[in-house]
Amino acid sequence: MGVMNRGQVYGLWDYDAEAEDELCFREGDCMSVLRRDQQEGEQWWWARSGDREGYVPRNLLGLYLRIKPRQRSLA
């Protein structure tokens, strides 16, 4: 992931940064992956969102926006 879509990924859930070098994002935010470590099990990627850059947890990212189930009205 991150190589497809020209490196663009989407936040699948909200994430609040816990360190200075991490990037906050909200569900649906589009980011560009700038660097992925090739080590097995690496969980953090370096990404850009707007004019901000930082580490993002890759398990909260997806190639496509998260699809939510429709809620039916009981009318």
PyRosetta script that sets phi, psi and omega in degrees:
from pyrosetta import init, pose_from_sequence

init()
pose = pose_from_sequence("MGVMNRGQVYGLWDYDAEAEDELCFREGDCMSVLRRDQQEGEQWWWARSGDREGYVPRNLLGLYLRIKPRQRSLA")
pose.set_psi(1, 152.9)
pose.set_omega(1, -179.4)
pose.set_phi(2, 92.5)
pose.set_psi(2, -21.1)
pose.set_omega(2, 175.3)
pose.set_phi(3, -89.7)
pose.set_psi(3, -36.7)
pose.set_omega(3, 175.0)
pose.set_phi(4, -72.2)
pose.set_psi(4, 167.4)
pose.set_omega(4, 178.1)
pose.set_phi(5, 57.1)
pose.set_psi(5, 30.2)
pose.set_omega(5, -178.8)
pose.set_phi(6, 55.0)
pose.set_psi(6, 31.8)
pose.set_omega(6, 178.0)
pose.set_phi(7, 83.4)
pose.set_psi(7, 2.5)
pose.set_omega(7, 179.6)
pose.set_phi(8, -83.5)
pose.set_psi(8, 134.4)
pose.set_omega(8, 176.9)
pose.set_phi(9, -134.5)
pose.set_psi(9, 167.4)
pose.set_omega(9, -178.8)
pose.set_phi(10, -125.2)
pose.set_psi(10, 145.1)
pose.set_omega(10, 173.5)
pose.set_phi(11, -71.4)
pose.set_psi(11, 124.8)
pose.set_omega(11, 178.9)
pose.set_phi(12, -88.0)
pose.set_psi(12, -23.0)
pose.set_omega(12, 177.2)
pose.set_phi(13, -143.3)
pose.set_psi(13, 165.1)
pose.set_omega(13, 175.2)
pose.set_phi(14, -70.0)
pose.set_psi(14, 146.5)
pose.set_omega(14, 175.3)
pose.set_phi(15, -141.0)
pose.set_psi(15, 125.6)
pose.set_omega(15, 175.3)
pose.set_phi(16, -102.7)
pose.set_psi(16, 123.6)
pose.set_omega(16, -177.8)
pose.set_phi(17, -58.5)
pose.set_psi(17, 143.1)
pose.set_omega(17, 178.4)
pose.set_phi(18, -111.4)
pose.set_psi(18, -5.9)
pose.set_omega(18, 178.6)
pose.set_phi(19, -141.9)
pose.set_psi(19, 162.1)
pose.set_omega(19, -177.9)
pose.set_phi(20, -59.4)
pose.set_psi(20, -33.5)
pose.set_omega(20, -175.3)
pose.set_phi(21, -91.3)
pose.set_psi(21, 10.5)
pose.set_omega(21, 177.8)
pose.set_phi(22, -100.3)
pose.set_psi(22, 156.6)
pose.set_omega(22, -177.3)
pose.set_phi(23, -110.1)
pose.set_psi(23, 124.3)
pose.set_omega(23, 174.4)
pose.set_phi(24, -75.9)
pose.set_psi(24, 146.5)
pose.set_omega(24, 172.0)
pose.set_phi(25, -154.0)
pose.set_psi(25, 163.7)
pose.set_omega(25, 179.4)
pose.set_phi(26, -115.9)
pose.set_psi(26, 159.0)
pose.set_omega(26, 176.4)
pose.set_phi(27, -53.3)
pose.set_psi(27, 128.6)
pose.set_omega(27, 179.0)
pose.set_phi(28, 93.9)
pose.set_psi(28, -11.7)
pose.set_omega(28, 178.0)
pose.set_phi(29, -65.0)
pose.set_psi(29, 137.0)
pose.set_omega(29, 177.2)
pose.set_phi(30, -93.8)
pose.set_psi(30, 135.0)
pose.set_omega(30, 179.6)
pose.set_phi(31, -134.4)
pose.set_psi(31, 155.5)
pose.set_omega(31, 174.6)
pose.set_phi(32, -108.5)
pose.set_psi(32, 123.9)
pose.set_omega(32, 177.5)
pose.set_phi(33, -77.9)
pose.set_psi(33, 121.7)
pose.set_omega(33, -178.9)
pose.set_phi(34, -99.2)
pose.set_psi(34, -29.7)
pose.set_omega(34, -177.5)
pose.set_phi(35, -150.9)
pose.set_psi(35, 132.0)
pose.set_omega(35, 174.5)
pose.set_phi(36, -124.6)
pose.set_psi(36, 127.4)
pose.set_omega(36, 174.4)
pose.set_phi(37, -74.1)
pose.set_psi(37, 141.0)
pose.set_omega(37, -176.2)
pose.set_phi(38, -87.6)
pose.set_psi(38, -1.1)
pose.set_omega(38, -178.5)
pose.set_phi(39, -68.0)
pose.set_psi(39, 142.1)
pose.set_omega(39, 177.6)
pose.set_phi(40, -59.9)
pose.set_psi(40, 130.2)
pose.set_omega(40, 176.0)
pose.set_phi(41, 83.0)
pose.set_psi(41, 6.1)
pose.set_omega(41, 179.3)
pose.set_phi(42, -65.7)
pose.set_psi(42, 125.2)
pose.set_omega(42, -172.8)
pose.set_phi(43, -103.6)
pose.set_psi(43, -3.6)
pose.set_omega(43, -176.4)
pose.set_phi(44, -124.1)
pose.set_psi(44, 136.8)
pose.set_omega(44, 175.5)
pose.set_phi(45, -120.5)
pose.set_psi(45, 154.9)
pose.set_omega(45, 175.7)
pose.set_phi(46, -93.9)
pose.set_psi(46, 125.8)
pose.set_omega(46, -174.4)
pose.set_phi(47, -137.6)
pose.set_psi(47, 164.7)
pose.set_omega(47, 176.7)
pose.set_phi(48, -122.2)
pose.set_psi(48, 137.4)
pose.set_omega(48, 173.5)
pose.set_phi(49, -134.2)
pose.set_psi(49, 110.9)
pose.set_omega(49, -174.5)
pose.set_phi(50, 64.6)
pose.set_psi(50, -122.8)
pose.set_omega(50, 179.4)
pose.set_phi(51, -103.0)
pose.set_psi(51, 12.3)
pose.set_omega(51, -179.1)
pose.set_phi(52, -108.9)
pose.set_psi(52, 147.7)
pose.set_omega(52, 176.3)
pose.set_phi(53, -133.3)
pose.set_psi(53, 152.0)
pose.set_omega(53, 176.4)
pose.set_phi(54, 172.5)
pose.set_psi(54, 177.2)
pose.set_omega(54, 177.7)
pose.set_phi(55, -75.9)
pose.set_psi(55, 142.0)
pose.set_omega(55, 176.6)
pose.set_phi(56, -131.2)
pose.set_psi(56, 143.2)
pose.set_omega(56, 177.7)
pose.set_phi(57, -75.5)
pose.set_psi(57, 118.6)
pose.set_omega(57, -172.7)
pose.set_phi(58, -66.1)
pose.set_psi(58, -22.4)
pose.set_omega(58, -179.9)
pose.set_phi(59, -72.6)
pose.set_psi(59, -7.8)
pose.set_omega(59, 176.6)
pose.set_phi(60, -103.9)
pose.set_psi(60, 10.5)
pose.set_omega(60, -177.4)
pose.set_phi(61, -112.6)
pose.set_psi(61, 154.4)
pose.set_omega(61, 176.7)
pose.set_phi(62, -145.5)
pose.set_psi(62, 160.6)
pose.set_omega(62, 177.9)
pose.set_phi(63, -73.6)
pose.set_psi(63, -20.7)
pose.set_omega(63, -177.4)
pose.set_phi(64, -132.9)
pose.set_psi(64, 160.3)
pose.set_omega(64, 175.8)
pose.set_phi(65, -61.6)
pose.set_psi(65, 149.3)
pose.set_omega(65, 178.5)
pose.set_phi(66, -72.7)
pose.set_psi(66, 130.6)
pose.set_omega(66, 179.6)
pose.set_phi(67, -96.1)
pose.set_psi(67, 124.8)
pose.set_omega(67, -180.0)
pose.set_phi(68, -99.6)
pose.set_psi(68, 145.1)
pose.set_omega(68, 177.7)
pose.set_phi(69, -66.2)
pose.set_psi(69, 144.0)
pose.set_omega(69, 177.0)
pose.set_phi(70, -72.3)
pose.set_psi(70, 145.0)
pose.set_omega(70, 175.3)
pose.set_phi(71, -97.7)
pose.set_psi(71, 130.2)
pose.set_omega(71, 179.0)
pose.set_phi(72, -85.7)
pose.set_psi(72, 141.8)
pose.set_omega(72, 174.7)
pose.set_phi(73, -85.9)
pose.set_psi(73, 148.3)
pose.set_omega(73, -178.4)
pose.set_phi(74, -97.5)
pose.set_psi(74, 20.9)
pose.set_omega(74, -178.2)
pose.set_phi(75, -73.7)
pose.dump_pdb("model.pdb")
